Amino acid sequence: MMRRIFNLMKRKTLVSSTVAVMTLSAMFGLNHTIMASSTTMLEKKTIANTAAAPPAAGQMNPTLTPYFGQSYKQPEQVKALYPNPTIKFDTPGFKAGKQNFTTQEEMMKFLKDLDKKSKLMKMENSIYSLEGREIPLLIFTTSKNEHSANFKRKPTVWIEGQIHGNEPAGGESLLVMAQQLATGELGKDVLEKINVVMVPRKNPDGSYYFQRQNAKRLDANRDHMKFELSDMREVNKAYQRFKPEVAIAAHEEGVGNGTFPDIGEAGALKYYDINMAKQYNLNTPKSIFEKNDEWLINQAHKDLEKNGYSSSAYLLVERSKDGEYKVSEEGTEPRFETTYQGLQPSFSLFIESRGIGIGRENFERRVAAQVTTQTSLLKTTARLASEIKSTVKAAREEVVRKGETVKDNDKIIITSTHQELAEKKLLKVVDIAKGEVVEIPVKYLSLDKGIPTLERVRPNAYILPPAYHDIAEKLQIAGIKVSKLKEEKVLTVERYMVTEQKAESPYYQGHILNNVKTEVQEKKYVFPKGSYVFQMNQPAANLIAEALEPEAVDSFVRFNFVPVNVGEEIPIYRYMKEERLNVEPVKKNIGE
């Protein structure tokens, strides 16, 4: 039956270039919309082949239409709240008759054509996904090259999109931005003052399968720090090559069907066109932590309102059993791109448009809202170029300076928690039945005013035995300078003894998380020649602590790269003297 249906769809597509749409939930109990697109002959062939049986890739979707998915249809009265913008785009996703989203082939052709037309754009194609799809890197600058003094005097902005494959407006908006930077007025306006480096589609395999995860069913935006995915390692090497002052990630979020079941007669949906947030890790230098909002995010909210879009902070919503709602700011874990990038340190933030699960509904508006936000951020960075450049430089120097000494009042924050604000706030949502925006009171849990729950004095360095090449490699990929002891050395250090342990279940990103509590003790050891040394007098030193302090949320102990049990000593040591160690830098890539 299913084969006959899809063969019929294929014939109809070939003859009339129309689109056949089927919701399989009614027939086969699947909450997934299958759409056959007539965009290219290659797509027709792919759809016909995948329709008869799912791909042998163990992916999340039980059925597959490449580059498309829809699980919820908004009622007309809801869609009416989000009118199409007056601006029109001519990127591949807006081609006449287009029913799915931009394919890999369409994206690459579009970018290659732009590259040929523009003197401001350079495209590199040296990074490939796990299934062999290109992950292009775009460089926009008026400078001769990235090594020139002119390039280096300007702040560099890194923009990436679609690390989650089912968030197409994030990726499509970057194609619009690429066009406007390469051949439009935006490039003329900003590129004399800033450089822009862009990865439009960070997860092309997930984009093809139209799923959040990559081809291994892992979330690529949980791989920063552990760097187990080869394509994410390569993208990060490009990031480290430029060490940008500003980092922007373009995402989408779900509309929240089912999140507000008791609002109105039919429940409520999320309202805002755009949600935005910085990373909230409390180890971020204060100047960047505060000015991220003051300079960048607040201006973007103003520009969105000016252009007719609603916006808010990015918040997670929870509903208690008694029907009370609370919202929380999120983003302290360095497994996330934005937190990881912010701890380099840099200005970093992410943008979420309202779009997961609704297919192409409101797609023009979703992309336009993203473009408005990203344009605002680029123009603000250009306007404040010298201030942003100098602020990041000073913040990085501050982290280096702290690592030169060991002081009791200089502490690393290992864990932290939200602070519940005294007064409730109002959150706008959409009453589905009425098609109206209403406000509901919510408890507000703030990370901007987060509270440290575990702190330790910043060490001079962390030391690991010479066998831990994999740990050294991960930190090297993260931009950390790695050294080794030149000779055997007797040192007094602090060690960790595991006093409590609790393993989490089920698996998280392929790991059983090992939550430990430790007691720190001073002890003398003989460290052999070649022991790994991670000195804290470097800009990204706070990432070292996030990786090696056992209780940290994304530590290598918690992810079992350094397996331990109760009563055991952890082979990670804190060197607390100010005397410099006799080390030599590891210059080559450890994993090669």
C-alpha positions as CSV (number, residue, x, y, z in Angstrom):
1,M,0.0,0.0,0.0
2,M,2.7,2.5,1.0
3,R,4.8,1.7,-2.1
4,R,1.8,2.3,-4.4
5,I,1.0,5.6,-2.7
6,F,4.6,6.9,-3.1
7,N,4.9,5.6,-6.7
8,L,1.7,7.6,-7.4
9,M,3.2,10.6,-5.7
10,K,6.4,10.3,-7.8
11,R,4.4,10.1,-11.1
12,K,2.3,13.1,-10.2
13,T,5.5,15.1,-9.3
14,L,7.2,14.2,-12.6
15,V,4.1,15.2,-14.7
16,S,2.8,18.3,-13.1
17,S,5.6,19.6,-10.8
18,T,3.2,19.9,-8.0
19,V,3.7,18.7,-4.4
20,A,2.0,15.8,-2.8
21,V,1.6,16.0,0.9
22,M,0.6,13.2,3.2
23,T,0.3,13.1,7.0
24,L,1.1,9.5,7.9
25,S,-0.1,9.9,11.5
26,A,-3.6,9.0,10.6
27,M,-2.6,5.9,8.5
28,F,0.4,4.6,10.3
29,G,0.4,6.2,13.7
30,L,3.4,8.4,12.9
31,N,3.5,12.1,14.1
32,H,5.5,13.2,11.0
33,T,4.5,14.8,7.8
34,I,6.0,13.4,4.6
35,M,6.4,15.9,1.7
36,A,7.6,15.1,-1.8
37,S,9.3,18.1,-3.5
38,S,9.6,18.8,-7.2
39,T,12.6,21.0,-6.7
40,T,15.2,18.8,-8.5
41,M,15.4,15.5,-10.3
42,L,17.9,14.4,-7.7
43,E,15.3,15.1,-5.0
44,K,12.6,13.2,-6.9
45,K,14.8,10.1,-7.2
46,T,15.9,10.3,-3.5
47,I,12.3,10.6,-2.3
48,A,11.2,7.7,-4.5
49,N,14.0,5.5,-3.1
50,T,13.5,6.5,0.5
51,A,9.7,6.2,0.4
52,A,9.7,2.5,-0.1
53,A,11.8,1.9,3.1
54,P,13.6,4.0,5.6
55,P,17.3,4.6,5.2
56,A,19.7,2.1,6.7
57,A,21.1,4.7,9.0
58,G,19.1,4.1,12.2
59,Q,18.0,7.8,12.1
60,M,15.4,9.4,14.4
61,N,12.7,9.8,11.7
62,P,10.9,6.5,10.9
63,T,10.2,7.9,7.4
64,L,12.2,10.3,5.4
65,T,11.7,13.2,3.0
66,P,15.1,14.8,2.7
67,Y,15.2,18.4,4.0
68,F,11.7,18.5,5.3
69,G,9.6,17.6,8.3
70,Q,6.4,18.9,10.1
71,S,4.8,17.6,13.2
72,Y,2.4,20.4,14.0
73,K,0.1,22.6,12.0
74,Q,-0.8,26.0,13.4
75,P,-4.5,27.0,13.3
76,E,-5.2,29.9,10.9
77,Q,-6.0,32.3,13.7
78,V,-2.5,31.7,15.1
79,K,-0.7,32.0,11.8
80,A,-2.5,35.3,11.3
81,L,-0.5,36.8,14.2
82,Y,2.7,36.3,12.2
83,P,2.2,38.1,8.8
84,N,4.8,37.7,6.1
85,P,7.4,40.5,6.0
86,T,7.5,42.9,3.1
87,I,11.1,42.1,2.4
88,K,11.6,39.3,-0.2
89,F,14.6,36.9,-0.3
90,D,16.0,35.0,-3.3
91,T,18.1,32.3,-1.6
92,P,17.4,28.7,-2.5
93,G,14.8,28.1,0.2
94,F,12.5,30.7,-1.4
95,K,12.6,29.5,-4.9
96,A,9.1,29.5,-6.6
97,G,7.2,26.3,-5.8
98,K,9.7,25.2,-3.1
99,Q,8.1,22.9,-0.6
100,N,11.0,21.5,1.3
101,F,14.1,23.4,2.5
102,T,17.4,24.2,0.9
103,T,19.2,21.0,-0.1
104,Q,23.0,20.5,0.2
105,E,23.4,20.8,-3.6
106,E,21.4,24.0,-3.8
107,M,23.3,25.6,-0.9
108,M,26.7,24.7,-2.4
109,K,25.7,26.1,-5.9
110,F,24.4,29.3,-4.3
111,L,27.6,29.8,-2.3
112,K,29.9,29.0,-5.2
113,D,28.1,31.5,-7.4
114,L,28.4,34.2,-4.6
115,D,32.1,33.4,-4.3
116,K,32.6,34.0,-8.0
117,K,30.7,37.3,-7.9
118,S,32.3,38.9,-4.8
119,K,35.7,40.3,-4.0
120,L,34.7,40.4,-0.4
121,M,34.0,36.7,0.1
122,K,36.3,33.7,0.1
123,M,34.9,30.2,0.5
124,E,36.9,27.2,1.8
125,N,35.7,23.6,1.4
126,S,38.0,21.5,3.5
127,I,35.6,20.2,6.2
128,Y,33.3,17.3,5.7
129,S,30.5,15.8,7.7
130,L,30.5,12.2,8.9
131,E,28.6,11.2,5.8
132,G,30.9,13.2,3.5
133,R,28.9,16.4,2.9
134,E,30.8,19.6,2.7
135,I,30.7,22.1,5.6
136,P,31.8,25.3,3.8
137,L,33.6,28.1,5.7
138,L,33.0,31.6,4.4
139,I,35.3,34.5,5.1
140,F,34.1,38.1,4.5
141,T,36.7,40.9,4.7
142,T,38.1,43.9,2.9
143,S,41.6,42.9,4.0
144,K,44.1,41.1,1.8
145,N,44.1,38.0,4.0
146,E,43.6,36.9,7.6
147,H,47.3,37.3,8.4
148,S,47.4,41.0,7.3
149,A,47.7,43.8,9.9
150,N,44.5,45.3,8.5
151,F,42.5,42.0,9.2
152,K,44.0,41.7,12.7
153,R,43.2,45.3,13.8
154,K,39.4,44.6,13.3
155,P,37.2,42.5,15.5
156,T,36.1,39.2,13.9
157,V,32.6,38.0,14.1
158,W,31.9,34.2,13.9
159,I,28.4,33.2,12.8
160,E,27.2,29.6,12.6
161,G,23.9,28.0,11.7
162,Q,21.9,24.8,11.7
163,I,24.0,22.8,14.1
164,H,20.6,21.2,14.6
165,G,19.3,19.9,11.2
166,N,15.6,20.5,11.9
167,E,16.2,24.3,12.4
168,P,16.2,25.5,8.8
169,A,15.6,29.2,9.4
170,G,18.9,29.4,11.2
171,G,20.7,28.1,8.1
172,E,18.7,29.9,5.5
173,S,19.2,33.2,7.3
174,L,22.9,32.8,7.0
175,L,22.6,32.3,3.3
176,V,20.8,35.7,3.2
177,M,23.5,37.2,5.3
178,A,26.2,35.8,3.1
179,Q,24.5,37.3,0.1
180,Q,24.1,40.7,1.7
181,L,27.8,40.7,2.9
182,A,29.2,39.5,-0.4
183,T,27.2,41.6,-2.9
184,G,24.8,43.8,-0.9
185,E,24.9,47.0,1.0
186,L,25.6,45.3,4.3
187,G,29.1,44.3,3.2
188,K,29.9,47.8,2.2
189,D,28.6,49.1,5.5
190,V,30.4,46.9,8.0
191,L,33.4,45.1,6.4
192,E,35.8,48.1,6.6
193,K,35.4,47.8,10.4
194,I,34.9,44.1,11.1
195,N,35.6,40.7,9.5
196,V,32.9,38.0,9.4
197,V,33.6,34.2,9.3
198,M,30.5,32.1,8.7
199,V,29.5,28.4,8.8
200,P,26.0,28.4,7.3
201,R,25.2,24.7,7.9
202,K,27.2,23.0,10.7
203,N,25.3,19.8,10.6
204,P,24.5,18.9,6.9
205,D,23.8,15.3,7.7
206,G,21.1,16.2,10.2
207,S,19.8,18.7,7.7
208,Y,19.4,15.9,5.1
209,Y,17.6,13.6,7.6
210,F,15.8,16.7,9.0
211,Q,16.6,15.8,12.6
212,R,18.2,17.6,15.5
213,Q,21.0,15.1,15.8
214,N,23.9,14.2,13.5
215,A,24.2,11.0,11.4
216,K,25.3,9.1,14.6
217,R,22.1,10.3,16.4
218,L,24.2,12.5,18.7
219,D,23.6,16.2,19.4
220,A,26.6,18.1,17.9
221,N,25.8,21.0,20.2
222,R,26.7,18.8,23.1
223,D,30.1,17.9,21.7
224,H,32.1,21.1,22.6
225,M,34.6,20.1,25.3
226,K,34.6,16.4,24.6
227,F,35.1,16.7,20.9
228,E,34.3,13.2,19.9
229,L,32.8,14.1,16.5
230,S,35.5,14.5,13.8
231,D,33.5,17.2,11.9
232,M,33.0,19.3,15.0
233,R,36.7,19.0,15.8
234,E,37.5,20.4,12.3
235,V,35.0,23.2,12.6
236,N,36.5,24.1,16.0
237,K,40.0,24.2,14.5
238,A,38.7,26.8,12.1
239,Y,37.2,28.7,15.0
240,Q,40.6,28.6,16.9
241,R,42.3,29.8,13.7
242,F,40.4,33.1,13.9
243,K,39.8,33.4,17.6
244,P,36.8,35.8,17.0
245,E,35.8,38.5,19.4
246,V,32.1,37.9,18.8
247,A,30.4,34.5,18.3
248,I,26.8,34.2,17.1
249,A,24.8,30.9,16.8
250,A,21.5,30.8,14.8
251,H,18.9,28.3,16.1
252,E,15.2,27.7,16.1
253,E,13.0,26.5,18.9
254,G,9.6,24.7,19.0
255,V,6.4,26.6,19.2
256,G,5.5,24.9,22.5
257,N,2.5,22.9,21.5
258,G,1.5,21.2,24.8
259,T,3.6,23.5,27.0
260,F,0.7,25.6,28.3
261,P,-2.3,23.1,28.3
262,D,-4.5,25.1,30.8
263,I,-4.3,28.5,29.1
264,G,-7.6,29.2,27.3
265,E,-9.9,26.6,25.8
266,A,-7.3,24.8,23.6
267,G,-4.0,25.6,25.4
268,A,-1.4,28.2,24.4
269,L,1.8,28.4,22.3
270,K,5.0,30.3,22.6
271,Y,4.7,33.8,21.2
272,Y,8.0,35.6,20.5
273,D,9.5,35.7,17.0
274,I,13.0,35.7,18.5
275,N,14.5,34.6,21.8
276,M,18.1,35.6,22.5
277,A,20.6,34.9,25.2
278,K,24.3,35.2,26.1
279,Q,26.1,32.4,27.8
280,Y,25.8,32.7,31.6
281,N,28.9,30.9,32.8
282,L,30.1,32.8,35.9
283,N,33.7,32.3,35.0
284,T,33.2,34.7,32.1
285,P,35.2,38.0,32.7
286,K,32.8,40.5,34.2
287,S,33.3,43.1,31.4
288,I,32.2,40.7,28.7
289,F,29.4,39.2,30.9
290,E,27.8,42.7,31.4
291,K,28.5,44.4,28.1
292,N,27.1,41.4,26.1
293,D,23.7,42.7,27.1
294,E,24.4,46.4,27.2
295,W,26.0,46.6,23.8
296,L,24.7,43.8,21.6
297,I,21.6,42.1,22.9
298,N,19.7,45.1,24.1
299,Q,20.2,46.9,20.7
300,A,19.1,43.8,18.8
301,H,15.8,43.7,20.8
302,K,15.3,47.4,19.9
303,D,15.9,46.8,16.2
304,L,13.5,43.8,16.2
305,E,10.8,45.9,17.8
306,K,11.4,48.7,15.3
307,N,10.9,46.3,12.4
308,G,7.7,44.7,13.8
309,Y,9.1,41.6,15.5
310,S,8.5,40.4,19.0
311,S,11.5,39.3,21.1
312,S,12.5,38.1,24.6
313,A,15.2,36.4,26.5
314,Y,15.6,32.7,25.8
315,L,13.8,30.8,28.5
316,L,13.0,27.2,29.4
317,V,9.4,26.7,30.6
318,E,8.2,24.3,33.2
319,R,4.8,23.6,34.6
320,S,4.3,22.2,38.1
321,K,1.7,19.6,39.0
322,D,-0.4,22.4,40.6
323,G,-0.3,24.4,37.3
324,E,2.2,27.0,38.3
325,Y,4.7,28.1,35.6
326,K,8.3,28.9,36.0
327,V,10.9,30.0,33.4
328,S,14.6,29.8,33.6
329,E,17.6,31.3,31.8
330,E,19.9,28.6,30.5
331,G,23.5,28.3,29.3
332,T,26.3,27.7,31.7
333,E,27.6,24.4,30.3
334,P,30.6,24.5,28.0
335,R,29.3,21.5,26.0
336,F,27.1,24.2,24.3
337,E,28.8,26.2,21.5
338,T,27.8,29.6,23.0
339,T,29.3,28.8,26.4
340,Y,32.4,27.2,25.0
341,Q,33.0,30.2,22.7
342,G,32.3,32.7,25.5
343,L,34.9,31.1,27.7
344,Q,37.7,31.8,25.1
345,P,36.7,34.5,26.2
346,S,34.6,36.4,23.7
347,F,31.2,38.0,23.3
348,S,28.9,35.1,22.5
349,L,25.1,34.7,22.1
350,F,22.5,32.6,20.4
351,I,19.4,33.4,18.5
352,E,16.3,31.2,18.5
353,S,13.5,31.8,16.0
354,R,10.0,30.3,16.5
355,G,9.9,27.4,14.1
356,I,10.7,23.8,15.0
357,G,8.0,21.4,14.0
358,I,5.8,23.7,11.9
359,G,7.4,23.0,8.5
360,R,7.4,26.0,6.2
361,E,4.7,27.9,8.1
362,N,5.8,31.5,8.7
363,F,9.2,30.6,7.1
364,E,9.6,34.0,5.5
365,R,9.0,35.7,8.8
366,R,11.3,33.4,10.7
367,V,14.2,34.0,8.3
368,A,13.5,37.8,8.2
369,A,13.5,38.0,12.0
370,Q,16.8,36.1,12.1
371,V,18.3,38.4,9.5
372,T,17.1,41.5,11.4
373,T,18.8,40.2,14.5
374,Q,22.1,39.2,12.9
375,T,22.2,42.5,10.9
376,S,21.8,44.4,14.2
377,L,24.6,42.5,15.8
378,L,27.0,43.0,12.9
379,K,26.2,46.7,12.7
380,T,26.6,47.2,16.4
381,T,29.9,45.4,16.4
382,A,31.1,47.6,13.5
383,R,29.9,50.8,15.3
384,L,31.7,49.7,18.5
385,A,34.6,48.0,16.8
386,S,37.4,49.5,18.8
387,E,35.5,49.1,22.1
388,I,34.7,45.4,21.4
389,K,38.2,44.7,20.3
390,S,39.8,46.3,23.3
391,T,37.3,44.8,25.8
392,V,38.0,41.3,24.6
393,K,41.8,41.9,24.5
394,A,41.7,43.2,28.1
395,A,39.5,40.3,29.2
396,R,41.9,37.8,27.8
397,E,44.8,39.5,29.4
398,E,43.0,39.5,32.7
399,V,42.6,35.8,32.6
400,V,46.3,35.4,31.7
401,R,47.3,37.7,34.6
402,K,45.3,35.8,37.1
403,G,47.0,32.6,36.1
404,E,50.4,34.0,36.9
405,T,49.7,34.1,40.6
406,V,47.9,31.9,43.2
407,K,45.7,34.0,45.5
408,D,43.1,32.9,48.1
409,N,40.6,35.5,46.9
410,D,40.9,34.4,43.2
411,K,38.5,31.5,42.8
412,I,37.2,29.5,40.0
413,I,33.4,28.8,40.1
414,I,33.0,25.1,39.5
415,T,29.2,24.8,40.0
416,S,26.4,27.4,40.2
417,T,22.7,27.6,40.3
418,H,19.8,29.9,39.4
419,Q,18.6,32.7,41.6
420,E,14.8,32.9,41.9
421,L,13.7,36.5,41.6
422,A,11.5,37.9,44.3
423,E,8.7,39.0,42.0
424,K,7.0,37.1,39.3
425,K,7.3,38.2,35.7
426,L,4.8,38.2,32.9
427,L,5.3,36.0,29.9
428,K,3.5,36.5,26.6
429,V,1.9,33.4,25.0
430,V,-0.6,32.8,22.3
431,D,-4.1,31.6,23.2
432,I,-4.7,29.0,20.5
433,A,-8.5,29.1,20.5
434,K,-8.8,32.9,20.4
435,G,-5.7,33.5,18.3
436,E,-4.7,36.2,20.8
437,V,-1.6,37.2,22.8
438,V,-2.1,36.9,26.5
439,E,0.2,37.4,29.5
440,I,0.7,34.8,32.3
441,P,2.5,35.2,35.6
442,V,5.7,33.1,35.9
443,K,8.4,32.5,38.5
444,Y,11.7,33.6,37.0
445,L,14.9,31.8,37.7
446,S,17.9,33.9,36.7
447,L,21.4,32.9,35.7
448,D,22.4,36.4,35.0
449,K,22.2,36.7,38.8
450,G,23.4,33.1,39.3
451,I,24.8,31.9,42.7
452,P,28.1,30.0,43.0
453,T,27.7,26.7,44.8
454,L,31.3,25.3,44.7
455,E,34.5,27.4,44.3
456,R,38.2,26.6,44.5
457,V,41.3,28.8,44.4
458,R,42.7,29.1,40.9
459,P,45.8,26.9,40.6
460,N,49.0,27.8,38.8
461,A,48.5,24.7,36.6
462,Y,46.9,21.3,36.4
463,I,49.1,18.2,35.9
464,L,48.2,14.8,34.5
465,P,50.4,11.7,34.1
466,P,51.9,11.3,30.6
467,A,49.5,8.5,29.6
468,Y,46.5,10.9,29.3
469,H,47.0,11.8,25.6
470,D,43.3,11.9,24.9
471,I,42.7,14.5,27.6
472,A,45.5,16.6,26.3
473,E,44.3,16.3,22.8
474,K,40.7,17.5,23.7
475,L,42.1,20.5,25.5
476,Q,44.5,21.3,22.6
477,I,41.5,21.2,20.2
478,A,39.7,23.7,22.6
479,G,42.5,26.2,22.0
480,I,44.5,25.3,25.2
481,K,48.3,25.5,25.1
482,V,49.6,22.1,26.3
483,S,53.0,21.5,27.8
484,K,55.0,18.6,29.2
485,L,57.5,18.4,32.1
486,K,61.1,18.4,30.7
487,E,62.3,16.2,33.5
488,E,61.2,14.1,36.4
489,K,60.1,16.4,39.3
490,V,59.0,16.0,42.9
491,L,56.2,18.4,43.5
492,T,53.7,19.2,46.3
493,V,50.3,19.4,44.8
494,E,46.6,19.1,45.7
495,R,44.9,15.9,44.8
496,Y,41.2,14.9,44.7
497,M,39.9,11.9,46.7
498,V,36.4,10.7,45.7
499,T,34.1,10.8,48.7
500,E,30.7,10.3,46.9
501,Q,29.7,9.0,43.6
502,K,26.4,8.6,41.7
503,A,26.1,7.3,38.1
504,E,23.3,8.7,36.0
505,S,21.0,6.7,33.8
506,P,20.3,6.4,30.9
507,Y,23.2,7.2,28.6
508,Y,23.7,10.8,27.8
509,Q,25.4,11.4,24.4
510,G,26.9,8.0,24.6
511,H,28.2,8.3,28.2
512,I,27.1,7.3,31.6
513,L,27.6,10.5,33.6
514,N,29.6,10.0,36.8
515,N,28.7,12.6,39.4
516,V,31.3,12.8,42.1
517,K,32.1,14.8,45.2
518,T,35.7,15.1,46.2
519,E,38.0,16.1,49.1
520,V,41.1,18.1,48.1
521,Q,44.2,17.1,50.0
522,E,47.8,18.3,49.8
523,K,50.4,15.6,49.0
524,K,53.9,15.2,47.5
525,Y,54.4,13.1,44.3
526,V,57.1,12.2,41.9
527,F,55.9,13.3,38.4
528,P,57.7,11.6,35.5
529,K,59.2,13.4,32.6
530,G,56.5,14.0,30.0
531,S,53.7,14.6,32.4
532,Y,51.1,16.9,30.9
533,V,51.0,20.4,32.3
534,F,48.1,22.8,31.6
535,Q,49.2,26.2,32.7
536,M,46.6,28.7,33.8
537,N,48.3,31.8,32.4
538,Q,46.5,31.6,29.0
539,P,43.3,33.3,27.7
540,A,41.1,30.1,27.7
541,A,42.3,28.9,31.1
542,N,38.8,28.8,32.6
543,L,38.0,26.0,30.1
544,I,40.8,24.0,31.6
545,A,39.1,24.2,35.0
546,E,35.7,23.3,33.5
547,A,37.3,20.2,32.0
548,L,39.5,19.1,34.9
549,E,37.7,20.1,38.1
550,P,35.8,16.8,38.8
551,E,32.5,18.3,40.0
552,A,32.2,20.6,37.0
553,V,29.1,19.9,34.9
554,D,31.1,19.0,31.8
555,S,34.3,17.7,33.4
556,F,36.2,14.8,31.9
557,V,35.6,12.9,35.1
558,R,31.8,13.3,34.8
559,F,31.9,12.1,31.2
560,N,34.1,9.1,32.2
561,F,37.1,10.1,30.2
562,V,38.9,9.8,33.6
563,P,37.0,6.9,35.2
564,V,37.0,6.8,39.0
565,N,35.1,5.2,41.9
566,V,34.5,6.1,45.6
567,G,37.7,6.1,47.6
568,E,39.9,6.5,44.7
569,E,42.4,9.2,43.9
570,I,41.7,11.1,40.6
571,P,44.9,11.4,38.5
572,I,44.4,15.1,38.0
573,Y,46.6,17.4,40.2
574,R,46.4,21.1,41.2
575,Y,49.8,22.8,41.3
576,M,49.4,25.7,43.8
577,K,52.9,27.3,43.8
578,E,53.8,30.4,41.9
579,E,57.2,29.1,40.9
580,R,57.0,28.3,37.2
581,L,57.5,24.7,36.2
582,N,60.2,23.6,33.8
583,V,58.1,22.6,30.8
584,E,58.3,22.5,27.0
585,P,55.3,23.3,24.8
586,V,53.6,20.5,22.8
587,K,53.7,22.1,19.3
588,K,52.3,19.3,17.2
589,N,48.7,18.1,17.1
590,I,48.6,15.4,19.8
591,G,46.1,13.2,17.9
592,E,48.1,13.0,14.7
